[in-house]
């Protein structure tokens, strides 16, 4: 539950720190005193929209902190564990700071977090019901949403339906794709045939483009290579008028052989020169062969360049590499085979789609049936509360309309049919409910849903708009009853509701040195009497008004004891 709310530099509020009690907490005060500002502040710290223009004049930022006791709240504990956070001693601090420039910072127990984390935690901690929330009952889909909150057993049925819906949707998309292909089947076959012929004719070998590039690089420099080889051949063989290396070695070898006749020690040198001559002769012969065999290199170069151009064209058309070209061809062959037997594939998909649609319809009918059963129970549960809220002759049912198609959430459209008075034929809630009746209907719905789901703290922001007298007292009794199970915060202008409070907070505006600020006071019993006098009698502070206020408080205490029993 909410234990403290601290607000600084927000709108009319300079700084307030409010402690909340378990049970029924009521805010009262003159119109414009700042009651709804506190609820707005709480909404901001729970992850709601944070307007930067709400920074109080003269301040650079506003800050809001809410403290909760989450002892035993397993949903909050699980979420905190998921987020890598914890609440020591069961205490959870949520804080939000918003600057005048619009920069927002969010904290959980002084650890900075994304704002959406506050929103996730807030959804498990507080339910804020403002005046505009009544209108959500009239929105399309509201009835179904209420039923799914009311009966958790609808969730697995809806999940099974949605799985069938997704399968049928995917099946329709697949069928549509191939039916579209069938419309241009001949053109597609011709295109694929031409592409496959082009790729197959190229007889691609993986890695050949790298080999071709190396060949082109080498042959493109063949003139320089040939010149260098020719120069080496000339140096070895000699040219007209000059002696080559081999001729010089022959002369040197002859000279050493002659010397060896008289000096056997140079015989080894003569043999070494002989071996070197043979090696160089092999080199000269190889160069001679190369020089006589390279006449056709230009034709080889042209062929390599032509082949590279072809592979580049295929890469540009079918993929960035030879591997991708071959993969494209594999896919093309599969598509070609499918297109050749396309009608058979379409017939198979049509049969499959009929089966999927049949399963979907079964799931839709099952969902409708369970929703109808839940609707009957919900109406039976809510009617006693409507009768308690000064509508003793109220009648309520839920009308289901079957749509001509299945949507993501079923085939149902549901409407509340409501009658507040005896003899009045039930009609759609949106058409006949007054503002006060809608407020009471919303309160009755909250009371029913309280047992099915709920957060520790419920806030009612002027839910009593449009009601008064006995009806207001009945609404007060209902909120006080809720407060036996949940902490309730309520902003009200009605004494009949204020007198049921377990804690009464009074909000007033004060001006000091040209600045206006809202202040919050927790009223004692004497203070409550004075405030209820103001709410019932205005400025007429008579003894009878005082006695009336005391009687209202006494009556409320008696009723609450009755709830306890």
Helices and strands as residue ranges (DSSP letters): E 2-10, E 13-19, E 24-28, H 35-45, G 52-54, E 61-69, H 74-82, G 88-90, E 91-99, E 104-108, E 111-113, H 115-125, E 126-129, H 133-136, H 142-150, H 154-183, H 185-202, H 208-220, H 222-237, H 245-260, G 264-266, H 267-293, H 297-318, H 322-340, H 342-388, E 395-407, E 410-419, E 427-428, H 429-432, H 435-450, E 457-461, H 469-482, E 487-491, H 495-498, E 503-512, E 515-522, H 525-537, H 543-564
